[in-house]
Amino acid sequence: MLELARYEARRRLKGTVYLTVGLTLLAGMYIATFPSLAEGMDLDQFLEQMPEVFLELFNIATMNTIEGFLAAELYSIGWVLLLGLYVAYSGAGLIASDIDRERMDVLLSLPISRARVLGEKFLALLVPIFTVNAVLPVIIYAGTAAIGYPVEPVNLVVVHLLAIPYLLACGAIGLVLSVLTSRSSVAQRGALVAIFGLFLFESVTIIADYEQLGAIAPMRYFDATAVLVEGSYDWAGGAILLGGTALLVGASMLYFGRRDIA
């Protein structure tokens, strides 16, 4: 059982290590710079001079606390945008790359259904998603404690738990594009455009007071600032993301089961 998932997971181990190291360095940079910034200037006074579109784009509430600073600088960029783009890009290559390189015919010649192929390939995305969200909370807490500004540990754990449904949704968006085209480069570029476009769209709808329209964006349901700064946990948003992921994966299975891969 799950032989394909295990194979795909092993293939992602090296990339997962690089990703984890990269995010660790990014987190370390932000953590190390916070004390000097906090002691040298009033960061919230600086924010008052920034345009509203910038504050909405990166969901900034405050930067005078380590929680607000990390939510604005690390999570809004590192998790919502960069990690979301990475997972969507990876999801977009799950099916299209094998078709593009003419490996899918060989894979489907085995006694395995198309739905199982797609499902197990998607499961392999859990390797980078789980690893990053298991390792980084420990590093971030240790780093903030070392500089004398420890993050509230429960909120830190919760923000990474809620990041998992968000990243799965990004991966599912990439998966949809992966079954719609036979060219991996097209699917992957489309995934990057889709996630970045949804990121911008969700922010613009809030600024323009059309928040209902932004409900289609997965970013709407993952608010690191609310968790870290306010201690507010949006479990319903996480459930919506998991439901959306299941819907997109199910639709991808149905389409992939009927399409011609030639």
ZADO-1210 file (C-alpha; in nm, 4 decimals, padded with zeros to 6 digits):
<atoms>
<atom x="00.0000" y="00.0000" z="00.0000" code="MET" pos="1"/>
<atom x="00.1056" y="00.3566" z="-00.0796" code="LEU" pos="2"/>
<atom x="00.4221" y="00.2418" z="-00.2595" code="GLU" pos="3"/>
<atom x="00.3964" y="00.5309" z="-00.5033" code="LEU" pos="4"/>
<atom x="00.3430" y="00.7810" z="-00.2215" code="ALA" pos="5"/>
<atom x="00.6528" y="00.6532" z="-00.0418" code="ARG" pos="6"/>
<atom x="00.8570" y="00.6722" z="-00.3623" code="TYR" pos="7"/>
<atom x="00.7435" y="01.0276" z="-00.4325" code="GLU" pos="8"/>
<atom x="00.8061" y="01.1232" z="-00.0691" code="ALA" pos="9"/>
<atom x="01.1659" y="00.9996" z="-00.0877" code="ARG" pos="10"/>
<atom x="01.2182" y="01.2057" z="-00.4013" code="ARG" pos="11"/>
<atom x="01.1144" y="01.5171" z="-00.2099" code="ARG" pos="12"/>
<atom x="01.3446" y="01.4679" z="00.0868" code="LEU" pos="13"/>
<atom x="01.6403" y="01.6628" z="-00.0540" code="LYS" pos="14"/>
<atom x="01.4215" y="01.9561" z="-00.1613" code="GLY" pos="15"/>
<atom x="01.2530" y="01.9519" z="00.1786" code="THR" pos="16"/>
<atom x="01.5896" y="01.9804" z="00.3531" code="VAL" pos="17"/>
<atom x="01.6883" y="02.2767" z="00.1364" code="TYR" pos="18"/>
<atom x="01.3498" y="02.4407" z="00.1950" code="LEU" pos="19"/>
<atom x="01.3717" y="02.3927" z="00.5714" code="THR" pos="20"/>
<atom x="01.7251" y="02.5311" z="00.5858" code="VAL" pos="21"/>
<atom x="01.6260" y="02.8309" z="00.3743" code="GLY" pos="22"/>
<atom x="01.3283" y="02.9164" z="00.5929" code="LEU" pos="23"/>
<atom x="01.5397" y="02.8646" z="00.9048" code="THR" pos="24"/>
<atom x="01.7906" y="03.1196" z="00.7775" code="LEU" pos="25"/>
<atom x="01.5098" y="03.3604" z="00.6891" code="LEU" pos="26"/>
<atom x="01.3533" y="03.3221" z="01.0340" code="ALA" pos="27"/>
<atom x="01.6923" y="03.3623" z="01.2013" code="GLY" pos="28"/>
<atom x="01.7571" y="03.6843" z="01.0119" code="MET" pos="29"/>
<atom x="01.4273" y="03.8394" z="01.1224" code="TYR" pos="30"/>
<atom x="01.4654" y="03.7222" z="01.4818" code="ILE" pos="31"/>
<atom x="01.8207" y="03.8538" z="01.5071" code="ALA" pos="32"/>
<atom x="01.7274" y="04.1988" z="01.3760" code="THR" pos="33"/>
<atom x="01.4211" y="04.2534" z="01.5975" code="PHE" pos="34"/>
<atom x="01.5949" y="04.3683" z="01.9205" code="PRO" pos="35"/>
<atom x="01.7931" y="04.6434" z="01.7496" code="SER" pos="36"/>
<atom x="01.4899" y="04.7615" z="01.5553" code="LEU" pos="37"/>
<atom x="01.2609" y="04.7562" z="01.8588" code="ALA" pos="38"/>
<atom x="01.5077" y="04.9470" z="02.0742" code="GLU" pos="39"/>
<atom x="01.6086" y="05.1956" z="01.8081" code="GLY" pos="40"/>
<atom x="01.2694" y="05.3128" z="01.6801" code="MET" pos="41"/>
<atom x="00.8922" y="05.2986" z="01.7246" code="ASP" pos="42"/>
<atom x="00.8001" y="05.0527" z="01.4509" code="LEU" pos="43"/>
<atom x="00.4274" y="05.1254" z="01.4749" code="ASP" pos="44"/>
<atom x="00.4939" y="05.4971" z="01.4218" code="GLN" pos="45"/>
<atom x="00.6849" y="05.3989" z="01.1105" code="PHE" pos="46"/>
<atom x="00.3856" y="05.1944" z="00.9947" code="LEU" pos="47"/>
<atom x="00.1588" y="05.4982" z="01.0186" code="GLU" pos="48"/>
<atom x="00.3541" y="05.6509" z="00.7322" code="GLN" pos="49"/>
<atom x="00.3023" y="05.3476" z="00.5085" code="MET" pos="50"/>
<atom x="00.0192" y="05.3389" z="00.2519" code="PRO" pos="51"/>
<atom x="-00.2901" y="05.1392" z="00.3466" code="GLU" pos="52"/>
<atom x="-00.2455" y="04.9066" z="00.0501" code="VAL" pos="53"/>
<atom x="00.0914" y="04.7938" z="00.1904" code="PHE" pos="54"/>
<atom x="-00.0570" y="04.7227" z="00.5336" code="LEU" pos="55"/>
<atom x="-00.3438" y="04.5234" z="00.3838" code="GLU" pos="56"/>
<atom x="-00.1183" y="04.3382" z="00.1414" code="LEU" pos="57"/>
<atom x="00.0958" y="04.1960" z="00.4214" code="PHE" pos="58"/>
<atom x="-00.1774" y="04.1973" z="00.6901" code="ASN" pos="59"/>
<atom x="00.0221" y="04.4128" z="00.9320" code="ILE" pos="60"/>
<atom x="-00.1348" y="04.5008" z="01.2679" code="ALA" pos="61"/>
<atom x="00.1684" y="04.5915" z="01.4792" code="THR" pos="62"/>
<atom x="00.5445" y="04.5511" z="01.4630" code="MET" pos="63"/>
<atom x="00.6372" y="04.6659" z="01.8137" code="ASN" pos="64"/>
<atom x="00.6027" y="04.3097" z="01.9452" code="THR" pos="65"/>
<atom x="00.7987" y="04.0072" z="01.8293" code="ILE" pos="66"/>
<atom x="00.4693" y="03.8361" z="01.7387" code="GLU" pos="67"/>
<atom x="00.3514" y="04.1237" z="01.5214" code="GLY" pos="68"/>
<atom x="00.6953" y="04.1634" z="01.3658" code="PHE" pos="69"/>
<atom x="00.7211" y="03.7957" z="01.2714" code="LEU" pos="70"/>
<atom x="00.3613" y="03.7854" z="01.1469" code="ALA" pos="71"/>
<atom x="00.4279" y="04.0801" z="00.9154" code="ALA" pos="72"/>
<atom x="00.7788" y="03.9974" z="00.8011" code="GLU" pos="73"/>
<atom x="00.8149" y="03.6191" z="00.8240" code="LEU" pos="74"/>
<atom x="00.4708" y="03.4648" z="00.7924" code="TYR" pos="75"/>
<atom x="00.3118" y="03.7051" z="00.5436" code="SER" pos="76"/>
<atom x="00.6095" y="03.6647" z="00.3125" code="ILE" pos="77"/>
<atom x="00.7666" y="03.3325" z="00.4050" code="GLY" pos="78"/>
<atom x="00.4517" y="03.1248" z="00.4613" code="TRP" pos="79"/>
<atom x="00.1579" y="03.2887" z="00.2881" code="VAL" pos="80"/>
<atom x="00.3473" y="03.3896" z="-00.0246" code="LEU" pos="81"/>
<atom x="00.6794" y="03.2065" z="-00.0703" code="LEU" pos="82"/>
<atom x="00.5804" y="02.8719" z="00.0788" code="LEU" pos="83"/>
<atom x="00.2403" y="02.8914" z="-00.0871" code="GLY" pos="84"/>
<atom x="00.4102" y="02.9477" z="-00.4228" code="LEU" pos="85"/>
<atom x="00.6505" y="02.6593" z="-00.3594" code="TYR" pos="86"/>
<atom x="00.3775" y="02.4084" z="-00.2752" code="VAL" pos="87"/>
<atom x="00.1563" y="02.5200" z="-00.5649" code="ALA" pos="88"/>
<atom x="00.4533" y="02.4921" z="-00.8026" code="TYR" pos="89"/>
<atom x="00.5270" y="02.1427" z="-00.6693" code="SER" pos="90"/>
<atom x="00.1618" y="02.0414" z="-00.7047" code="GLY" pos="91"/>
<atom x="00.1565" y="02.1643" z="-01.0627" code="ALA" pos="92"/>
<atom x="00.4333" y="01.9216" z="-01.1540" code="GLY" pos="93"/>
<atom x="00.2761" y="01.6124" z="-00.9974" code="LEU" pos="94"/>
<atom x="00.0997" y="01.4864" z="-01.3105" code="ILE" pos="95"/>
<atom x="00.2055" y="01.7168" z="-01.5923" code="ALA" pos="96"/>
<atom x="00.5770" y="01.6466" z="-01.5453" code="SER" pos="97"/>
<atom x="00.5294" y="01.2716" z="-01.5949" code="ASP" pos="98"/>
<atom x="00.3146" y="01.3295" z="-01.9025" code="ILE" pos="99"/>
<atom x="00.5583" y="01.5849" z="-02.0389" code="ASP" pos="100"/>
<atom x="00.8517" y="01.3434" z="-01.9979" code="ARG" pos="101"/>
<atom x="00.6513" y="01.0467" z="-02.1311" code="GLU" pos="102"/>
<atom x="00.6690" y="00.8509" z="-01.8055" code="ARG" pos="103"/>
<atom x="00.2964" y="00.8419" z="-01.7334" code="MET" pos="104"/>
<atom x="00.2232" y="00.5621" z="-01.9837" code="ASP" pos="105"/>
<atom x="00.4724" y="00.3389" z="-01.8050" code="VAL" pos="106"/>
<atom x="00.3244" y="00.4245" z="-01.4659" code="LEU" pos="107"/>
<atom x="-00.0323" y="00.3571" z="-01.5804" code="LEU" pos="108"/>
<atom x="00.0708" y="00.0232" z="-01.7289" code="SER" pos="109"/>
<atom x="00.1026" y="-00.0996" z="-01.3701" code="LEU" pos="110"/>
<atom x="-00.2035" y="-00.2419" z="-01.1885" code="PRO" pos="111"/>
<atom x="-00.2904" y="00.0947" z="-01.0350" code="ILE" pos="112"/>
<atom x="-00.5801" y="00.3300" z="-01.1068" code="SER" pos="113"/>
<atom x="-00.5389" y="00.6863" z="-01.2231" code="ARG" pos="114"/>
<atom x="-00.7164" y="00.8104" z="-00.9120" code="ALA" pos="115"/>
<atom x="-00.4666" y="00.6279" z="-00.6930" code="ARG" pos="116"/>
<atom x="-00.1727" y="00.7652" z="-00.8927" code="VAL" pos="117"/>
<atom x="-00.2969" y="01.1194" z="-00.8450" code="LEU" pos="118"/>
<atom x="-00.3920" y="01.0701" z="-00.4813" code="GLY" pos="119"/>
<atom x="-00.0607" y="00.9170" z="-00.3773" code="GLU" pos="120"/>
<atom x="00.1389" y="01.1798" z="-00.5642" code="LYS" pos="121"/>
<atom x="-00.0564" y="01.4496" z="-00.3833" code="PHE" pos="122"/>
<atom x="00.0089" y="01.2799" z="-00.0484" code="LEU" pos="123"/>
<atom x="00.3827" y="01.3205" z="-00.1118" code="ALA" pos="124"/>
<atom x="00.3364" y="01.6981" z="-00.0717" code="LEU" pos="125"/>
<atom x="00.2835" y="01.6312" z="00.2981" code="LEU" pos="126"/>
<atom x="00.6583" y="01.5719" z="00.3327" code="VAL" pos="127"/>
<atom x="00.7666" y="01.9362" z="00.2853" code="PRO" pos="128"/>
<atom x="00.4463" y="02.0728" z="00.4397" code="ILE" pos="129"/>
<atom x="00.4703" y="01.8696" z="00.7599" code="PHE" pos="130"/>
<atom x="00.8479" y="01.8970" z="00.7916" code="THR" pos="131"/>
<atom x="00.8601" y="02.2742" z="00.7670" code="VAL" pos="132"/>
<atom x="00.5700" y="02.3196" z="01.0067" code="ASN" pos="133"/>
<atom x="00.7181" y="02.0767" z="01.2582" code="ALA" pos="134"/>
<atom x="01.0775" y="02.2032" z="01.2555" code="VAL" pos="135"/>
<atom x="01.0336" y="02.5792" z="01.2270" code="LEU" pos="136"/>
<atom x="00.8178" y="02.6340" z="01.5401" code="PRO" pos="137"/>
<atom x="01.0948" y="02.4802" z="01.7513" code="VAL" pos="138"/>
<atom x="01.3603" y="02.6948" z="01.5864" code="ILE" pos="139"/>
<atom x="01.1516" y="03.0131" z="01.6062" code="ILE" pos="140"/>
<atom x="01.0690" y="02.9614" z="01.9729" code="TYR" pos="141"/>
<atom x="01.4309" y="02.8850" z="02.0602" code="ALA" pos="142"/>
<atom x="01.5499" y="03.1878" z="01.8642" code="GLY" pos="143"/>
<atom x="01.3031" y="03.4331" z="02.0162" code="THR" pos="144"/>
<atom x="01.3755" y="03.2987" z="02.3660" code="ALA" pos="145"/>
<atom x="01.7491" y="03.3404" z="02.3041" code="ALA" pos="146"/>
<atom x="01.7091" y="03.7122" z="02.2283" code="ILE" pos="147"/>
<atom x="01.4821" y="03.7667" z="02.5292" code="GLY" pos="148"/>
<atom x="01.1539" y="03.8021" z="02.3360" code="TYR" pos="149"/>
<atom x="00.9943" y="03.4532" z="02.3528" code="PRO" pos="150"/>
<atom x="00.6867" y="03.3990" z="02.1383" code="VAL" pos="151"/>
<atom x="00.3796" y="03.2593" z="02.3135" code="GLU" pos="152"/>
<atom x="00.4339" y="02.8861" z="02.2432" code="PRO" pos="153"/>
<atom x="00.0685" y="02.7811" z="02.2113" code="VAL" pos="154"/>
<atom x="-00.0021" y="03.0511" z="01.9539" code="ASN" pos="155"/>
<atom x="00.3136" y="02.9520" z="01.7676" code="LEU" pos="156"/>
<atom x="00.2053" y="02.5885" z="01.7490" code="VAL" pos="157"/>
<atom x="-00.1457" y="02.6840" z="01.6370" code="VAL" pos="158"/>
<atom x="-00.0264" y="02.9115" z="01.3576" code="VAL" pos="159"/>
<atom x="00.1753" y="02.6241" z="01.2129" code="HIS" pos="160"/>
<atom x="-00.1145" y="02.3828" z="01.2511" code="LEU" pos="161"/>
<atom x="-00.3392" y="02.6221" z="01.0590" code="LEU" pos="162"/>
<atom x="-00.0691" y="02.6688" z="00.7967" code="ALA" pos="163"/>
<atom x="-00.1045" y="02.3030" z="00.6935" code="ILE" pos="164"/>
<atom x="-00.4595" y="02.3328" z="00.5469" code="PRO" pos="165"/>
<atom x="-00.3548" y="02.6553" z="00.3728" code="TYR" pos="166"/>
<atom x="-00.0558" y="02.4909" z="00.2069" code="LEU" pos="167"/>
<atom x="-00.2598" y="02.1846" z="00.1108" code="LEU" pos="168"/>
<atom x="-00.5062" y="02.4166" z="-00.0632" code="ALA" pos="169"/>
<atom x="-00.2198" y="02.5806" z="-00.2536" code="CYS" pos="170"/>
<atom x="-00.0969" y="02.2364" z="-00.3561" code="GLY" pos="171"/>
<atom x="-00.4471" y="02.1429" z="-00.4732" code="ALA" pos="172"/>
<atom x="-00.4620" y="02.4535" z="-00.6923" code="ILE" pos="173"/>
<atom x="-00.1361" y="02.3442" z="-00.8536" code="GLY" pos="174"/>
<atom x="-00.2727" y="01.9902" z="-00.8936" code="LEU" pos="175"/>
<atom x="-00.5751" y="02.1159" z="-01.0877" code="VAL" pos="176"/>
<atom x="-00.3452" y="02.2902" z="-01.3333" code="LEU" pos="177"/>
<atom x="-00.1298" y="01.9778" z="-01.3509" code="SER" pos="178"/>
<atom x="-00.4165" y="01.7662" z="-01.4876" code="VAL" pos="179"/>
<atom x="-00.5403" y="02.0372" z="-01.7233" code="LEU" pos="180"/>
<atom x="-00.2217" y="02.0509" z="-01.9312" code="THR" pos="181"/>
<atom x="00.0407" y="01.8055" z="-02.0507" code="SER" pos="182"/>
<atom x="00.3246" y="02.0571" z="-02.0232" code="ARG" pos="183"/>
<atom x="00.4759" y="02.0891" z="-01.6785" code="SER" pos="184"/>
<atom x="00.6253" y="02.4326" z="-01.7496" code="SER" pos="185"/>
<atom x="00.2809" y="02.5700" z="-01.8380" code="VAL" pos="186"/>
<atom x="00.1202" y="02.4163" z="-01.5295" code="ALA" pos="187"/>
<atom x="00.3944" y="02.5399" z="-01.2974" code="GLN" pos="188"/>
<atom x="00.3962" y="02.8937" z="-01.4328" code="ARG" pos="189"/>
<atom x="00.0185" y="02.8957" z="-01.4123" code="GLY" pos="190"/>
<atom x="00.0339" y="02.7862" z="-01.0476" code="ALA" pos="191"/>
<atom x="00.2720" y="03.0694" z="-00.9604" code="LEU" pos="192"/>
<atom x="00.0485" y="03.3220" z="-01.1347" code="VAL" pos="193"/>
<atom x="-00.2623" y="03.1806" z="-00.9668" code="ALA" pos="194"/>
<atom x="-00.1255" y="03.1984" z="-00.6111" code="ILE" pos="195"/>
<atom x="00.0319" y="03.5405" z="-00.6519" code="PHE" pos="196"/>
<atom x="-00.2800" y="03.6698" z="-00.8263" code="GLY" pos="197"/>
<atom x="-00.5051" y="03.5392" z="-00.5473" code="LEU" pos="198"/>
<atom x="-00.2720" y="03.6962" z="-00.2914" code="PHE" pos="199"/>
<atom x="-00.3079" y="04.0376" z="-00.4553" code="LEU" pos="200"/>
<atom x="-00.6785" y="03.9940" z="-00.5264" code="PHE" pos="201"/>
<atom x="-00.7634" y="03.9087" z="-00.1664" code="GLU" pos="202"/>
<atom x="-00.5867" y="04.2216" z="-00.0405" code="SER" pos="203"/>
<atom x="-00.7469" y="04.4474" z="-00.3011" code="VAL" pos="204"/>
<atom x="-01.0991" y="04.3257" z="-00.2186" code="THR" pos="205"/>
<atom x="-01.0465" y="04.4225" z="00.1464" code="ILE" pos="206"/>
<atom x="-00.9201" y="04.7686" z="00.0534" code="ILE" pos="207"/>
<atom x="-01.2064" y="04.8221" z="-00.1935" code="ALA" pos="208"/>
<atom x="-01.4598" y="04.6989" z="00.0654" code="ASP" pos="209"/>
<atom x="-01.5608" y="04.3967" z="-00.1437" code="TYR" pos="210"/>
<atom x="-01.4454" y="04.1362" z="00.1062" code="GLU" pos="211"/>
<atom x="-01.6990" y="03.8762" z="-00.0095" code="GLN" pos="212"/>
<atom x="-01.5194" y="03.8451" z="-00.3436" code="LEU" pos="213"/>
<atom x="-01.1931" y="03.7619" z="-00.1685" code="GLY" pos="214"/>
<atom x="-01.3507" y="03.4503" z="-00.0179" code="ALA" pos="215"/>
<atom x="-01.2217" y="03.2478" z="-00.3154" code="ILE" pos="216"/>
<atom x="-00.8602" y="03.3071" z="-00.2066" code="ALA" pos="217"/>
<atom x="-00.7062" y="03.0546" z="00.0370" code="PRO" pos="218"/>
<atom x="-00.5176" y="03.3420" z="00.2029" code="MET" pos="219"/>
<atom x="-00.8476" y="03.4666" z="00.3434" code="ARG" pos="220"/>
<atom x="-00.8596" y="03.1675" z="00.5791" code="TYR" pos="221"/>
<atom x="-00.5046" y="03.1750" z="00.7134" code="PHE" pos="222"/>
<atom x="-00.4331" y="03.4780" z="00.9318" code="ASP" pos="223"/>
<atom x="-00.1010" y="03.4465" z="01.1134" code="ALA" pos="224"/>
<atom x="-00.1413" y="03.7950" z="01.2605" code="THR" pos="225"/>
<atom x="-00.4704" y="03.7070" z="01.4295" code="ALA" pos="226"/>
<atom x="-00.3161" y="03.3955" z="01.5838" code="VAL" pos="227"/>
<atom x="00.0165" y="03.5386" z="01.6981" code="LEU" pos="228"/>
<atom x="-00.0913" y="03.8901" z="01.7988" code="VAL" pos="229"/>
<atom x="-00.4505" y="03.8417" z="01.9130" code="GLU" pos="230"/>
<atom x="-00.4551" y="03.4733" z="02.0078" code="GLY" pos="231"/>
<atom x="-00.7555" y="03.4251" z="01.7783" code="SER" pos="232"/>
<atom x="-00.7803" y="03.0801" z="01.6191" code="TYR" pos="233"/>
<atom x="-00.9831" y="03.0417" z="01.2996" code="ASP" pos="234"/>
<atom x="-01.0512" y="02.6657" z="01.3068" code="TRP" pos="235"/>
<atom x="-01.3491" y="02.7164" z="01.0766" code="ALA" pos="236"/>
<atom x="-01.1166" y="02.8714" z="00.8192" code="GLY" pos="237"/>
<atom x="-00.8911" y="02.5677" z="00.8429" code="GLY" pos="238"/>
<atom x="-01.1911" y="02.3404" z="00.7873" code="ALA" pos="239"/>
<atom x="-01.2944" y="02.5428" z="00.4829" code="ILE" pos="240"/>
<atom x="-00.9439" y="02.5056" z="00.3393" code="LEU" pos="241"/>
<atom x="-00.9482" y="02.1293" z="00.3956" code="LEU" pos="242"/>
<atom x="-01.2899" y="02.1081" z="00.2323" code="GLY" pos="243"/>
<atom x="-01.1698" y="02.3132" z="-00.0646" code="GLY" pos="244"/>
<atom x="-00.8632" y="02.0917" z="-00.0937" code="THR" pos="245"/>
<atom x="-01.0774" y="01.7769" z="-00.0984" code="ALA" pos="246"/>
<atom x="-01.3028" y="01.9310" z="-00.3634" code="LEU" pos="247"/>
<atom x="-01.0131" y="02.0290" z="-00.5894" code="LEU" pos="248"/>
<atom x="-00.8368" y="01.6940" z="-00.5502" code="VAL" pos="249"/>
<atom x="-01.1633" y="01.5085" z="-00.6175" code="GLY" pos="250"/>
<atom x="-01.2322" y="01.7157" z="-00.9292" code="ALA" pos="251"/>
<atom x="-00.8753" y="01.6547" z="-01.0478" code="SER" pos="252"/>
<atom x="-00.9220" y="01.2790" z="-01.0018" code="MET" pos="253"/>
<atom x="-01.2412" y="01.2812" z="-01.2066" code="LEU" pos="254"/>
<atom x="-01.0881" y="01.4808" z="-01.4895" code="TYR" pos="255"/>
<atom x="-00.7620" y="01.2875" z="-01.4933" code="PHE" pos="256"/>
<atom x="-00.9529" y="00.9599" z="-01.5003" code="GLY" pos="257"/>
<atom x="-01.1220" y="01.0598" z="-01.8265" code="ARG" pos="258"/>
<atom x="-00.8607" y="01.2628" z="-02.0115" code="ARG" pos="259"/>
<atom x="-00.6358" y="01.1466" z="-02.2923" code="ASP" pos="260"/>
<atom x="-00.2724" y="01.1757" z="-02.1830" code="ILE" pos="261"/>
<atom x="-00.1276" y="01.1349" z="-02.5297" code="ALA" pos="262"/>
</atoms>
